[in-house]
Amino acid sequence: MSRRAVNPSRRLADGGSLPFVGVFPQKSRTSPLLSVGLVVLGGFLLIAYSFAGSGGLGSVRVASNSGEGLLCTSEVQQAIPFLKKAYVDSMQKVLHVGPDTCSVVSNLLKEDGIEAWGVEPYDLEDADATCKNLVRKGVVRVADIKFPLPYKSKSFSLVIVSDALDYLSPKYLNKTLPDLARVSADGLVIFAGFPGQRRAKLSELSKFGKPAKLRSSSWWIRYFVQTGLEENEAAMKKFEQAANKNSYKPSCQVFHLTSSQ
């Protein structure tokens, strides 16, 4: 599994000292303007060294197993008990699609009677030993979801998606959403962010390439109809009943769809 190399940390010249310090004799009288200029120059140099040591704005790295900024993927973890009540037998073979999928798959595998696989749509970075093992076994794959998934039709009973579709334009959603339904036999569950929920962080821009397009529930429902997907009302009611019984209120929008088109 390829990983981007970490930029080595750099130190300031001469063990952290500012350039040009000591060039002028202590007793020499310099003009106030020159002194101010040296201070400003030193400040710019410090900023430049700081960015060079951290890789600069263009190479901010995100640990895929940290969960930082992955609001809806974290929500999937909390929703597992309620998904089990809503889907029962359909939770036998589950595919999770989204960042930090190693963590989601690991938790699903701890549940009795659940087989789980994952698709990581973005580069894995700083993956831990558990995640590396899942990738090595083929349980977790890194794949661009803008292209057909490497699975046969109806390979899984249920497909769960989080923190992935929010970053796709309608152009790619037109291909990705039907393909996610294709590999599911019993249904598709989508966790999507609420509009105005949060702004994209700098780390997210580095990982996802663009800020999330947080859409309203009415936008998603219209889009599902246009795509030929229907809401799974039975599963939705069971999920909501189980969630309300345990005073659980999702921080993300949760859509339950049938896999038939």
C-alpha positions in Angstrom: 0.0 0.0 0.0 1.6 3.2 -1.1 1.9 6.0 1.3 3.1 9.6 0.9 6.4 10.3 2.6 6.5 12.6 5.5 8.4 15.8 4.9 11.4 15.8 7.3 11.2 18.6 9.8 13.6 21.4 9.2 15.3 23.5 11.7 16.2 27.2 11.6 19.7 27.9 10.5 22.4 27.5 13.2 20.2 25.6 15.6 17.2 27.9 15.3 18.9 31.3 15.3 17.6 34.0 13.0 19.6 34.8 9.9 21.6 38.0 9.9 21.7 38.2 13.7 25.2 39.2 14.8 26.1 40.7 11.4 26.2 44.2 12.8 28.4 45.1 15.8 26.6 45.8 19.0 27.9 49.3 19.4 27.1 50.4 15.8 24.2 52.8 15.6 21.6 51.7 13.1 18.6 53.8 11.9 15.2 53.0 13.3 14.0 52.2 9.8 16.7 49.6 9.3 15.9 48.0 12.7 12.2 47.7 11.8 13.1 46.3 8.4 15.3 43.6 10.1 12.4 42.7 12.5 10.0 42.3 9.6 12.4 40.3 7.6 13.1 38.0 10.5 9.3 37.5 10.9 8.8 36.5 7.3 11.8 34.1 7.5 10.3 32.4 10.6 7.0 32.0 8.8 8.7 30.6 5.8 10.7 28.1 7.9 7.6 27.1 9.8 5.7 26.2 6.6 8.7 24.4 5.1 9.0 22.2 8.2 5.3 21.3 8.2 5.0 20.6 4.5 3.2 23.9 3.7 -0.4 24.4 2.9 -0.4 22.0 0.0 0.6 18.9 1.8 -1.4 18.8 5.0 -1.8 15.1 5.9 -4.8 13.4 7.5 -4.6 10.2 9.4 -7.3 8.0 7.9 -7.9 6.3 11.3 -8.2 9.5 13.3 -11.8 10.3 12.4 -11.0 14.0 12.4 -13.7 15.9 10.6 -15.5 12.6 9.5 -18.8 13.5 11.2 -21.0 11.0 9.4 -18.6 8.1 9.5 -18.5 8.5 13.3 -22.3 8.6 13.2 -22.3 5.1 11.5 -20.4 3.7 14.4 -23.1 4.9 16.8 -25.9 3.8 14.6 -24.9 0.2 14.2 -27.3 -1.1 17.0 -30.2 0.6 15.3 -29.3 -0.5 11.9 -29.3 -4.1 13.2 -32.8 -3.7 14.5 -34.0 -2.1 11.2 -32.4 -4.6 8.8 -32.0 -7.8 10.9 -31.1 -10.5 8.4 -29.9 -7.8 5.8 -27.0 -7.1 8.2 -25.3 -10.4 7.4 -23.1 -9.1 4.6 -22.3 -5.4 4.8 -20.2 -3.1 2.7 -19.2 0.3 4.1 -18.0 2.9 1.7 -16.3 6.0 3.0 -13.2 7.4 4.7 -12.0 5.7 7.9 -13.7 2.5 6.7 -11.2 0.3 8.5 -12.6 1.5 11.8 -16.2 0.9 10.8 -15.4 -2.5 9.4 -13.5 -3.5 12.5 -16.6 -2.6 14.7 -19.0 -4.4 12.4 -16.9 -7.5 12.6 -17.2 -7.5 16.3 -21.0 -7.9 16.0 -22.3 -11.5 16.0 -23.3 -12.8 12.6 -22.0 -9.9 10.5 -19.5 -10.2 7.7 -18.1 -6.8 6.7 -16.1 -5.2 3.9 -15.0 -1.7 3.2 -14.1 0.7 0.4 -11.8 3.6 1.2 -12.4 6.3 -1.5 -9.3 8.3 -0.6 -5.6 7.5 0.1 -4.9 5.7 3.3 -2.4 7.5 5.5 -0.9 6.5 8.8 -2.9 3.3 8.8 -2.5 1.2 11.9 -1.7 -2.5 12.0 -5.3 -3.5 12.1 -6.1 -1.5 9.0 -3.1 -2.8 7.1 -4.1 -6.3 7.9 -7.7 -5.7 6.6 -6.2 -4.2 3.3 -3.8 -7.1 3.0 -6.6 -9.6 3.3 -8.7 -7.7 0.7 -11.4 -7.0 3.3 -10.8 -3.2 2.7 -10.0 -1.8 -0.7 -8.9 1.6 -1.8 -11.0 2.5 -4.8 -12.2 5.6 -6.6 -16.0 5.5 -6.3 -16.4 7.6 -9.4 -15.8 4.4 -11.3 -17.6 1.0 -11.0 -16.9 -0.8 -7.8 -14.8 -4.0 -8.1 -17.7 -6.3 -7.0 -20.3 -8.3 -8.7 -24.0 -7.3 -8.6 -25.8 -8.0 -5.3 -22.5 -9.0 -3.6 -23.7 -7.6 -0.3 -27.0 -7.6 1.5 -26.6 -4.0 2.7 -24.4 -1.1 1.6 -23.7 1.8 4.0 -22.2 5.1 2.7 -20.8 8.0 4.7 -18.7 11.1 4.1 -18.3 10.2 0.4 -21.3 11.3 -1.7 -21.2 14.8 -0.2 -18.0 15.4 -2.1 -19.3 14.3 -5.5 -21.0 16.6 -8.1 -24.2 15.4 -9.7 -22.1 14.4 -12.8 -20.5 11.6 -10.7 -23.4 10.9 -8.5 -25.3 9.8 -11.6 -22.8 7.0 -12.0 -21.8 6.3 -8.4 -25.3 6.0 -6.7 -26.7 3.4 -9.2 -23.5 1.4 -8.8 -23.7 1.4 -5.0 -27.3 0.1 -5.4 -26.1 -2.5 -8.0 -23.8 -4.3 -5.5 -26.5 -4.3 -2.8 -29.2 -7.0 -2.6 -31.5 -5.6 0.1 -30.8 -1.9 0.5 -28.6 1.1 0.7 -28.1 3.4 3.7 -26.7 6.9 3.1 -25.3 9.1 5.9 -25.1 12.7 4.6 -24.3 16.0 6.3 -26.9 18.7 7.0 -26.6 22.0 5.1 -24.7 24.6 7.2 -23.6 21.8 9.5 -19.8 22.6 9.3 -17.3 24.2 7.1 -14.7 22.2 5.4 -11.4 22.1 7.3 -8.0 22.6 5.7 -7.2 19.0 6.4 -10.4 17.9 4.6 -9.5 20.0 1.5 -6.2 18.1 1.4 -7.8 14.7 1.7 -11.0 15.2 -0.4 -9.7 17.8 -2.9 -12.8 20.0 -2.5 -15.2 21.1 0.2 -18.3 19.0 0.9 -21.6 19.9 -0.9 -24.0 19.6 2.0 -27.4 19.3 0.5 -30.9 19.4 2.0 -33.1 16.4 2.5 -35.5 17.7 -0.2 -32.6 17.9 -2.7 -31.6 14.3 -1.9 -35.2 12.9 -2.1 -35.7 14.6 -5.5 -32.4 13.2 -6.7 -33.3 9.6 -5.5 -36.5 9.8 -7.5 -34.6 11.1 -10.6 -32.1 8.2 -10.2 -34.9 5.6 -9.9 -34.3 4.7 -6.3 -37.1 4.5 -3.8 -37.0 5.1 0.0 -37.3 2.0 2.1 -40.1 3.1 4.3 -40.2 -0.1 6.4 -36.5 0.1 7.3 -36.8 3.8 7.9 -39.6 3.3 10.4 -37.8 0.5 12.3 -34.6 2.6 12.4 -36.5 5.6 13.8 -38.4 3.6 16.4 -35.2 2.0 17.7 -33.4 5.4 17.7 -36.3 7.1 19.5 -36.5 4.3 22.1 -32.9 5.0 23.0 -33.1 8.8 22.7 -30.7 8.7 19.8 -30.8 11.6 17.4 -28.4 11.3 14.4 -26.1 14.3 13.7 -26.3 13.5 10.0 -29.2 12.8 7.6 -29.9 9.1 7.2 -31.6 7.9 4.0 -32.8 4.3 3.6 -33.2 3.2 0.0 -34.2 0.0 -1.8 -31.7 -1.5 -4.1 -34.2 -2.1 -7.0 -34.2 0.3 -9.9 
